[in-house]
Each structure stands twice: as C-alpha cells, then as structure tokens.
Amino acid sequence: IRRGESLCRLDRAAYRRRNVVERCFNRLKHNNALATRYDKRARHYQALVTIARLRLWLP
C-alpha cells in the first residue's frame, strides 16, 4: 500500500451525493427549532422541516 491509500476503495459518485445530503442537513440545522425539536407532534415537526426547506430554495 502506497502512502495516502486506504484499504477500501472510495466510490466518488456516492461520496458526492452523500456530501450534498450532509450539507443540506447542516443548513437545515441552523434553524434552532429543528435542531432542538421543540414541536412534540410529528406533523408539526414535518411542517417546520418543509418550511425550512422552502426557505433554503426560495430566494
């Protein structure tokens, strides 16, 4: 094994998709209500997630 190589092969396409998803979750977590989950009901939390996603994608 050469220096800098690992034992497992890295699937670059899968890593790129995973990176996009992780960055999206990171941006969503900037909303404090999402990060701490103040809402007790699942439908209220889902509505908050939807609103946060819309705020990310709309200018």
ROKE-839055 format. One record per residue: y, x, z of N, C-alpha, C in turn; residue in one letter. Coordinates in steps of 0.001 Angstrom, whole numbers, padded with zeros to 6 digits, always signed. Layout:
YXZYXZYXZA...
//
This chain:
-001183+000852+000000+000000+000000+000000+001239+000892+000000I+002096+000598-000950+003348+001350-001009+004333+000827+000026R+005299+001643+000317+006307+001271+001303+007072+000042+000809R+007275-000940+001686+008016-002145+001340+007137-003261+000802G+005876-002972+000494+004964-004008+000016+004265-004643+001200E+003999-005912+001079+003250-006584+002126+001840-006871+001623S+000998-007301+002515-000384-007584+002158-000525-008880+001375L+000393-009826+001561+000301-011096+000851+001300-011120-000310C+000958-011865-001314+001828-011993-002479+002868-013087-002210R+004071-012867-002633+005158-013819-002434+005315-014661-003695L+005214-015970-003524+005447-016883-004638+006952-017145-004692D+007611-016497-005629+009077-016565-005681+009604-017974-005932R+008943-018756-006764+009397-020122-007043+009305-020981-005780A+008211-020863-005054+008054-021630-003819+009089-021188-002791A+009361-019896-002734+010349-019388-001783+011738-019927-002111Y+012081-019988-003382+013393-020531-003772+013522-021995-003365R+012460-022784-003607+012509-024201-003224+012617-024341-001712R+011877-023535-000989+011925-023591+000470+013308-023201+000974R+013911-022223+000359+015233-021779+000761+016262-022896+000568N+016169-023621-000526+017094-024731-000782+016940-025802+000293V+015709-026127+000632+015459-027146+001650+015976-026688+003011V+015725-025443+003375+016188-024936+004661+017707-024895+004742E+018373-024533+003646+019841-024547+003649+020370-025963+003793R+019699-026933+003164+020115-028335+003285+020002-028802+004736C+018869-028491+005385+018710-028864+006790+019764-028187+007652F+020088-026942+007354+021104-026230+008113+022453-026931+007996N+022791-027357+006796+024074-028046+006619+024071-029405+007305R+022928-030091+007284+022851-031385+007967+022978-031218+009482L+022466-030125+010016+022506-029909+011461+023910-029610+011974K+024857-029370+011077+026237-029190+011527+026800-030482+012096H+026179-031605+011743+026569-032882+012318+025928-032960+013706N+026739-032962+014745+026223-032890+016114+025334-034073+016483N+025641-035247+015972+024820-036412+016286+023420-036263+015703A+023304-035591+014574+021983-035341+014004+021242-034268+014777L+021945-033235+015151+021301-032106+015816+020771-032495+017192A+021478-033381+017896+021052-033755+019243+020350-035099+019277T+020366-035812+018189+019734-037132+018061+020156-038064+019185R+021414-038496+019129+021934-039430+020120+021312-040813+019971Y+021028-041209+018746+020509-042553+018492+019062-042671+018950D+018763-043761+019626+017405-043974+020124+016514-044628+019063K+017092-045452+018233+016288-046180+017242+016166-045387+015954R+014988-045445+015380+014694-044670+014169+015569-045118+012998A+015795-046406+012873+016594-046872+011723+018056-046434+011840R+018576-046344+013058+019949-045851+013231+020037-044367+012892H+019026-043620+013320+018991-042190+013005+018866-041981+011498Y+018005-042775+010838+017846-042665+009389+019153-043002+008673Q+019879-043991+009167+021171-044329+008577+022156-043170+008732A+022132-042526+009880+023015-041383+010106+022654-040216+009184L+021358-039997+008977+020917-038952+008052+021403-039270+006640V+021296-040517+006236+021751-040923+004906+023255-040718+004754T+024010-041078+005748+025467-040885+005697+025807-039400+005627I+025121-038590+006409+025373-037144+006382+025029-036556+005015A+023932-037013+004413+023568-036523+003073+024612-036924+002050R+025098-038141+002137+026139-038585+001205+027409-037755+001364L+027749-037433+002604+028938-036603+002829+028789-035210+002246R+027550-034708+002196+027311-033391+001583+027506-033422+000073L+027036-034489-000559+027014-034522-002022+028240-035140-002659W+028960-035963-001915+030173-036551-002477+031362-035635-002161L+032276-035499-003099+033431-034625-002846+034377-035165-001794P
//
